[in-house]
Amino acid sequence: MFVEQGYSLAGVLRMATLGNAEILQLDDTLGSIAPGKLADIVLVEGNPLETLDALRQIRHVLKGGEVVAAASE
């Protein structure tokens, strides 16, 4: 919906991650990948900067730096 309104894919991803962490005042530990921050990451097939549909193709989910889910090969 945001892309249809003219937002860039990078802007949409930022809103969904760091932007929300900033709203919740949790950006010191969440919302981006940086030393000292919690490592909760979703690895996807494809590049979400090219198409947000890549986010539907989850390969691995990491929580606290550990793989907690992996797609069946």
MMTF fields as JSON, N, C-alpha, C and O atoms, coordinates in Angstrom:
{
  "mmtfVersion": "1.0.0",
  "mmtfProducer": "UNKNOWN",
  "numBonds": 291,
  "numAtoms": 292,
  "numGroups": 73,
  "numChains": 1,
  "numModels": 1,
  "chainsPerModel": [1],
  "groupsPerChain": [73],
  "chainIdList": ["A"],
  "bondAtomList": [4, 2, 8, 6, 12, 10, 16, 14, 20, 18, 24, 22, 28, 26, 32, 30, 36, 34, 40, 38, 44, 42, 48, 46, 52, 50, 56, 54, 60, 58, 64, 62, 68, 66, 72, 70, 76, 74, 80, 78, 84, 82, 88, 86, 92, 90, 96, 94, 100, 98, 104, 102, 108, 106, 112, 110, 116, 114, 120, 118, 124, 122, 128, 126, 132, 130, 136, 134, 140, 138, 144, 142, 148, 146, 152, 150, 156, 154, 160, 158, 164, 162, 168, 166, 172, 170, 176, 174, 180, 178, 184, 182, 188, 186, 192, 190, 196, 194, 200, 198, 204, 202, 208, 206, 212, 210, 216, 214, 220, 218, 224, 222, 228, 226, 232, 230, 236, 234, 240, 238, 244, 242, 248, 246, 252, 250, 256, 254, 260, 258, 264, 262, 268, 266, 272, 270, 276, 274, 280, 278, 284, 282, 288, 286],
  "bondOrderList": [1, 1, 1, 1, 1, 1, 1, 1, 1, 1, 1, 1, 1, 1, 1, 1, 1, 1, 1, 1, 1, 1, 1, 1, 1, 1, 1, 1, 1, 1, 1, 1, 1, 1, 1, 1, 1, 1, 1, 1, 1, 1, 1, 1, 1, 1, 1, 1, 1, 1, 1, 1, 1, 1, 1, 1, 1, 1, 1, 1, 1, 1, 1, 1, 1, 1, 1, 1, 1, 1, 1, 1],
  "groupList": [{"groupName": "MET", "atomNameList": ["N", "CA", "C", "O"], "elementList": ["N", "C", "C", "O"], "formalChargeList": [0, 0, 0, 0], "bondAtomList": [1, 0, 2, 1, 3, 2], "bondOrderList": [1, 1, 2], "singleLetterCode": "M", "chemCompType": "L-PEPTIDE LINKING"}, {"groupName": "PHE", "atomNameList": ["N", "CA", "C", "O"], "elementList": ["N", "C", "C", "O"], "formalChargeList": [0, 0, 0, 0], "bondAtomList": [1, 0, 2, 1, 3, 2], "bondOrderList": [1, 1, 2], "singleLetterCode": "F", "chemCompType": "L-PEPTIDE LINKING"}, {"groupName": "VAL", "atomNameList": ["N", "CA", "C", "O"], "elementList": ["N", "C", "C", "O"], "formalChargeList": [0, 0, 0, 0], "bondAtomList": [1, 0, 2, 1, 3, 2], "bondOrderList": [1, 1, 2], "singleLetterCode": "V", "chemCompType": "L-PEPTIDE LINKING"}, {"groupName": "GLU", "atomNameList": ["N", "CA", "C", "O"], "elementList": ["N", "C", "C", "O"], "formalChargeList": [0, 0, 0, 0], "bondAtomList": [1, 0, 2, 1, 3, 2], "bondOrderList": [1, 1, 2], "singleLetterCode": "E", "chemCompType": "L-PEPTIDE LINKING"}, {"groupName": "GLN", "atomNameList": ["N", "CA", "C", "O"], "elementList": ["N", "C", "C", "O"], "formalChargeList": [0, 0, 0, 0], "bondAtomList": [1, 0, 2, 1, 3, 2], "bondOrderList": [1, 1, 2], "singleLetterCode": "Q", "chemCompType": "L-PEPTIDE LINKING"}, {"groupName": "GLY", "atomNameList": ["N", "CA", "C", "O"], "elementList": ["N", "C", "C", "O"], "formalChargeList": [0, 0, 0, 0], "bondAtomList": [1, 0, 2, 1, 3, 2], "bondOrderList": [1, 1, 2], "singleLetterCode": "G", "chemCompType": "PEPTIDE LINKING"}, {"groupName": "TYR", "atomNameList": ["N", "CA", "C", "O"], "elementList": ["N", "C", "C", "O"], "formalChargeList": [0, 0, 0, 0], "bondAtomList": [1, 0, 2, 1, 3, 2], "bondOrderList": [1, 1, 2], "singleLetterCode": "Y", "chemCompType": "L-PEPTIDE LINKING"}, {"groupName": "SER", "atomNameList": ["N", "CA", "C", "O"], "elementList": ["N", "C", "C", "O"], "formalChargeList": [0, 0, 0, 0], "bondAtomList": [1, 0, 2, 1, 3, 2], "bondOrderList": [1, 1, 2], "singleLetterCode": "S", "chemCompType": "L-PEPTIDE LINKING"}, {"groupName": "LEU", "atomNameList": ["N", "CA", "C", "O"], "elementList": ["N", "C", "C", "O"], "formalChargeList": [0, 0, 0, 0], "bondAtomList": [1, 0, 2, 1, 3, 2], "bondOrderList": [1, 1, 2], "singleLetterCode": "L", "chemCompType": "L-PEPTIDE LINKING"}, {"groupName": "ALA", "atomNameList": ["N", "CA", "C", "O"], "elementList": ["N", "C", "C", "O"], "formalChargeList": [0, 0, 0, 0], "bondAtomList": [1, 0, 2, 1, 3, 2], "bondOrderList": [1, 1, 2], "singleLetterCode": "A", "chemCompType": "L-PEPTIDE LINKING"}, {"groupName": "ARG", "atomNameList": ["N", "CA", "C", "O"], "elementList": ["N", "C", "C", "O"], "formalChargeList": [0, 0, 0, 0], "bondAtomList": [1, 0, 2, 1, 3, 2], "bondOrderList": [1, 1, 2], "singleLetterCode": "R", "chemCompType": "L-PEPTIDE LINKING"}, {"groupName": "THR", "atomNameList": ["N", "CA", "C", "O"], "elementList": ["N", "C", "C", "O"], "formalChargeList": [0, 0, 0, 0], "bondAtomList": [1, 0, 2, 1, 3, 2], "bondOrderList": [1, 1, 2], "singleLetterCode": "T", "chemCompType": "L-PEPTIDE LINKING"}, {"groupName": "ASN", "atomNameList": ["N", "CA", "C", "O"], "elementList": ["N", "C", "C", "O"], "formalChargeList": [0, 0, 0, 0], "bondAtomList": [1, 0, 2, 1, 3, 2], "bondOrderList": [1, 1, 2], "singleLetterCode": "N", "chemCompType": "L-PEPTIDE LINKING"}, {"groupName": "ILE", "atomNameList": ["N", "CA", "C", "O"], "elementList": ["N", "C", "C", "O"], "formalChargeList": [0, 0, 0, 0], "bondAtomList": [1, 0, 2, 1, 3, 2], "bondOrderList": [1, 1, 2], "singleLetterCode": "I", "chemCompType": "L-PEPTIDE LINKING"}, {"groupName": "ASP", "atomNameList": ["N", "CA", "C", "O"], "elementList": ["N", "C", "C", "O"], "formalChargeList": [0, 0, 0, 0], "bondAtomList": [1, 0, 2, 1, 3, 2], "bondOrderList": [1, 1, 2], "singleLetterCode": "D", "chemCompType": "L-PEPTIDE LINKING"}, {"groupName": "PRO", "atomNameList": ["N", "CA", "C", "O"], "elementList": ["N", "C", "C", "O"], "formalChargeList": [0, 0, 0, 0], "bondAtomList": [1, 0, 2, 1, 3, 2], "bondOrderList": [1, 1, 2], "singleLetterCode": "P", "chemCompType": "L-PEPTIDE LINKING"}, {"groupName": "LYS", "atomNameList": ["N", "CA", "C", "O"], "elementList": ["N", "C", "C", "O"], "formalChargeList": [0, 0, 0, 0], "bondAtomList": [1, 0, 2, 1, 3, 2], "bondOrderList": [1, 1, 2], "singleLetterCode": "K", "chemCompType": "L-PEPTIDE LINKING"}, {"groupName": "HIS", "atomNameList": ["N", "CA", "C", "O"], "elementList": ["N", "C", "C", "O"], "formalChargeList": [0, 0, 0, 0], "bondAtomList": [1, 0, 2, 1, 3, 2], "bondOrderList": [1, 1, 2], "singleLetterCode": "H", "chemCompType": "L-PEPTIDE LINKING"}],
  "groupTypeList": [0, 1, 2, 3, 4, 5, 6, 7, 8, 9, 5, 2, 8, 10, 0, 9, 11, 8, 5, 12, 9, 3, 13, 8, 4, 8, 14, 14, 11, 8, 5, 7, 13, 9, 15, 5, 16, 8, 9, 14, 13, 2, 8, 2, 3, 5, 12, 15, 8, 3, 11, 8, 14, 9, 8, 10, 4, 13, 10, 17, 2, 8, 16, 5, 5, 3, 2, 2, 9, 9, 9, 7, 3],
  "groupIdList": [1, 2, 3, 4, 5, 6, 7, 8, 9, 10, 11, 12, 13, 14, 15, 16, 17, 18, 19, 20, 21, 22, 23, 24, 25, 26, 27, 28, 29, 30, 31, 32, 33, 34, 35, 36, 37, 38, 39, 40, 41, 42, 43, 44, 45, 46, 47, 48, 49, 50, 51, 52, 53, 54, 55, 56, 57, 58, 59, 60, 61, 62, 63, 64, 65, 66, 67, 68, 69, 70, 71, 72, 73],
  "secStructList": [7, 6, 6, 6, 6, 6, 7, 7, 2, 2, 2, 2, 2, 2, 0, 0, 0, 0, 0, 2, 2, 2, 2, 6, 6, 7, 6, 6, 6, 1, 1, 1, 7, 7, 6, 6, 1, 7, 7, 7, 3, 3, 3, 3, 1, 1, 7, 6, 6, 6, 7, 4, 4, 4, 4, 4, 1, 3, 3, 3, 3, 3, 3, 6, 6, 3, 3, 3, 3, 3, 7, 7, 7],
  "xCoordList": [0.819, 0.0, 0.879, 0.594, 1.933, 2.815, 3.527, 3.694, 3.946, 4.619, 3.664, 4.068, 2.4, 1.401, 1.223, 0.813, 1.53, 1.422, 2.709, 2.799, 3.711, 4.925, 6.148, 7.212, 6.023, 7.191, 8.132, 7.683, 9.425, 10.405, 10.363, 9.896, 10.856, 10.915, 11.815, 11.497, 12.924, 13.822, 13.109, 13.282, 12.32, 11.576, 10.546, 10.364, 9.875, 8.881, 9.559, 9.068, 10.687, 11.418, 11.927, 11.908, 12.375, 12.837, 11.69, 11.855, 10.523, 9.361, 9.014, 8.683, 9.091, 8.703, 9.715, 9.381, 10.929, 11.979, 12.406, 11.869, 13.354, 13.885, 12.831, 12.809, 11.971, 10.934, 10.034, 9.746, 9.586, 8.736, 9.516, 8.977, 10.774, 11.6, 11.754, 11.745, 11.896, 12.001, 10.699, 10.725, 9.571, 8.274, 8.126, 7.629, 8.557, 8.462, 9.607, 9.674, 10.503, 11.694, 12.55, 13.08, 12.667, 13.484, 14.622, 15.256, 14.877, 15.872, 17.304, 18.222, 17.509, 18.855, 19.181, 20.353, 18.152, 18.392, 17.712, 18.03, 16.792, 16.028, 16.02, 16.377, 15.607, 15.292, 16.353, 16.055, 17.587, 18.657, 19.724, 19.748, 20.595, 21.68, 22.913, 23.48, 23.318, 24.48, 25.017, 24.274, 26.3, 26.868, 26.065, 25.702, 25.798, 25.087, 23.574, 22.881, 23.053, 21.607, 21.205, 22.018, 19.929, 19.422, 19.415, 19.041, 19.828, 19.97, 18.763, 18.872, 17.633, 16.467, 16.356, 16.072, 16.581, 16.71, 15.934, 15.903, 15.308, 14.648, 15.448, 15.63, 15.923, 16.642, 15.655, 14.938, 15.619, 14.637, 15.326, 16.495, 14.571, 15.025, 14.718, 13.558, 15.721, 15.498, 15.866, 16.342, 15.638, 16.033, 14.794, 14.141, 14.448, 13.255, 13.388, 12.399, 14.593, 14.75, 14.341, 14.212, 14.14, 13.648, 12.157, 11.43, 11.701, 10.279, 9.979, 10.699, 8.918, 8.534, 8.023, 7.934, 7.689, 7.273, 8.384, 8.11, 9.627, 10.738, 10.514, 11.0, 9.791, 9.531, 8.583, 8.444, 7.941, 7.068, 7.855, 7.311, 9.123, 9.962, 11.024, 12.212, 10.601, 11.498, 12.352, 11.841, 13.653, 14.604, 15.014, 15.061, 15.312, 15.73, 15.211, 15.05, 14.954, 14.613, 15.641, 15.838, 16.295, 17.27, 16.729, 16.238, 16.823, 16.425, 17.597, 18.081, 18.039, 19.209, 20.448, 21.349, 20.498, 21.655, 21.626, 22.558, 20.572, 20.451, 19.336, 18.282, 19.561, 18.509, 17.402, 17.645, 16.18, 15.032, 14.06, 13.188, 14.198, 13.362, 14.12, 14.829, 13.952, 14.575, 13.59, 12.846, 13.59, 12.713, 13.197, 14.396, 12.274, 12.628, 13.243, 12.719, 14.302, 14.975, 14.311, 14.724],
  "yCoordList": [-1.18, 0.0, 1.266, 2.225, 1.256, 2.427, 2.626, 3.758, 1.522, 1.62, 2.223, 3.046, 1.812, 2.367, 3.873, 4.583, 4.354, 5.78, 6.543, 7.744, 5.835, 6.508, 6.327, 6.861, 5.587, 5.343, 4.359, 3.473, 4.513, 3.571, 2.282, 2.265, 1.207, -0.059, 0.078, -0.447, 0.774, 0.994, 1.78, 1.487, 2.763, 3.554, 2.723, 2.887, 1.835, 0.965, 0.024, -0.17, -0.561, -1.459, -0.71, -1.245, 0.511, 1.315, 1.598, 1.491, 1.96, 2.214, 0.985, 1.09, -0.189, -1.43, -1.892, -2.694, -1.398, -1.852, -0.721, -0.583, 0.071, 1.141, 2.197, 2.73, 2.495, 3.5, 3.127, 3.956, 1.865, 1.425, 1.343, 1.653, 0.93, 0.902, 2.309, 2.489, 3.303, 4.692, 5.153, 5.803, 4.821, 5.197, 4.611, 5.277, 3.371, 2.688, 3.045, 2.539, 3.913, 4.312, 3.109, 3.035, 2.162, 0.972, 0.887, -0.159, 1.984, 1.965, 1.82, 1.63, 1.907, 1.655, 0.165, -0.207, -0.703, -2.148, -2.872, -4.032, -2.222, -2.869, -2.024, -0.845, -2.646, -1.901, -1.833, -1.478, -2.163, -2.162, -3.155, -3.608, -3.475, -4.412, -3.593, -2.894, -3.695, -2.95, -3.624, -4.311, -3.434, -4.013, -3.586, -2.419, -4.554, -4.28, -4.359, -4.313, -4.479, -4.59, -6.053, -6.922, -6.321, -7.682, -8.16, -7.415, -9.395, -9.927, -10.795, -12.021, -10.173, -10.872, -10.516, -9.371, -11.506, -11.255, -12.306, -13.474, -11.893, -12.81, -12.791, -11.739, -13.961, -14.09, -14.569, -15.547, -13.884, -14.206, -14.572, -14.258, -15.241, -15.551, -14.337, -13.943, -13.748, -12.575, -11.301, -11.334, -10.192, -8.898, -8.045, -7.623, -7.778, -6.968, -5.519, -4.787, -5.096, -3.761, -3.736, -2.67, -4.927, -5.037, -5.346, -4.842, -6.177, -6.521, -6.96, -7.781, -6.416, -6.808, -8.248, -8.838, -8.813, -10.217, -11.139, -12.266, -10.679, -11.479, -11.799, -12.818, -10.945, -11.173, -12.348, -12.815, -12.817, -13.991, -15.292, -16.375, -15.193, -16.365, -16.465, -16.278, -16.755, -16.807, -18.067, -19.175, -17.878, -19.002, -19.38, -20.563, -18.383, -18.628, -17.5, -16.364, -17.838, -16.837, -16.974, -18.058, -15.858, -15.848, -14.987, -13.881, -15.495, -14.742, -14.787, -15.86, -13.633, -13.576, -14.157, -14.639, -14.115, -14.623, -16.122, -16.655, -16.823, -18.265, -18.581, -17.944, -19.567, -19.969, -20.674, -21.672, -20.14, -20.75, -21.387, -22.158, -21.078, -21.687, -21.649, -20.69, -22.698, -22.753, -23.371, -24.286, -22.873, -23.42, -24.815, -25.091, -25.667, -26.99, -26.836, -26.096, -27.497, -27.424, -28.37, -28.463],
  "zCoordList": [0.0, 0.0, 0.0, -0.718, 0.802, 0.844, -0.494, -0.949, -1.123, -2.415, -3.443, -4.265, -3.393, -4.307, -4.101, -5.019, -2.905, -2.608, -2.909, -2.656, -3.453, -3.887, -3.003, -3.315, -1.909, -1.067, -1.76, -2.486, -1.536, -2.074, -1.262, -0.123, -1.861, -1.125, 0.103, 1.17, -0.046, 1.09, 2.182, 3.365, 1.804, 2.784, 3.531, 4.737, 2.816, 3.444, 4.436, 5.548, 4.032, 4.941, 6.165, 7.274, 5.973, 7.105, 8.063, 9.278, 7.524, 8.388, 9.209, 10.39, 8.574, 9.236, 10.284, 11.156, 10.206, 11.12, 12.053, 13.152, 11.624, 12.465, 12.791, 13.9, 11.842, 12.093, 13.258, 14.121, 13.282, 14.388, 15.693, 16.755, 15.626, 16.831, 17.408, 18.626, 16.533, 16.995, 17.649, 18.695, 17.042, 17.615, 19.02, 19.929, 19.187, 20.482, 21.426, 22.547, 20.972, 21.723, 22.122, 23.231, 21.171, 21.376, 20.358, 20.217, 19.652, 18.587, 19.095, 18.297, 20.409, 20.933, 20.922, 20.973, 20.857, 20.839, 19.679, 19.417, 18.982, 17.911, 16.648, 16.667, 15.551, 14.345, 13.279, 12.139, 13.615, 12.615, 13.054, 14.198, 12.124, 12.411, 12.768, 11.928, 14.035, 14.517, 15.773, 16.474, 16.063, 17.285, 18.514, 18.662, 19.39, 20.626, 20.523, 21.539, 19.307, 19.134, 19.088, 18.774, 19.408, 19.353, 17.904, 16.999, 17.694, 16.336, 15.976, 15.928, 15.727, 15.215, 13.742, 13.39, 12.881, 11.449, 10.675, 11.062, 9.586, 8.659, 7.363, 6.75, 6.951, 5.685, 4.638, 4.851, 3.514, 2.486, 1.176, 0.955, 0.319, -1.035, -1.896, -2.014, -2.49, -3.306, -2.568, -1.433, -3.227, -2.697, -2.438, -3.393, -1.171, -0.888, -1.351, -1.371, -1.722, -2.294, -3.771, -4.372, -4.344, -5.718, -5.748, -6.604, -4.812, -4.699, -3.275, -2.708, -2.699, -1.345, -1.301, -0.225, -2.453, -2.498, -2.008, -1.596, -2.048, -1.523, -0.045, 0.445, 0.662, 2.091, 2.328, 3.459, 1.282, 1.391, 1.236, 1.452, 0.867, 0.627, 1.717, 1.453, 2.918, 4.078, 4.028, 3.869, 4.166, 4.169, 5.587, 5.923, 6.423, 7.804, 8.687, 8.242, 9.946, 10.951, 12.065, 12.613, 12.396, 13.482, 14.616, 14.387, 15.825, 17.016, 17.977, 18.338, 18.38, 19.255, 18.599, 19.285, 17.266, 16.545, 16.287, 15.685, 16.73, 16.544, 15.557, 15.586, 14.674, 13.738, 14.522, 15.201, 14.416, 15.101, 14.111, 14.513, 12.832, 11.801, 10.475, 10.169, 9.711, 8.39, 7.417, 7.768, 6.205, 5.169, 4.773, 4.782, 4.435, 3.926, 2.548, 1.715, 2.307, 1.001, 0.036, -1.12]
}
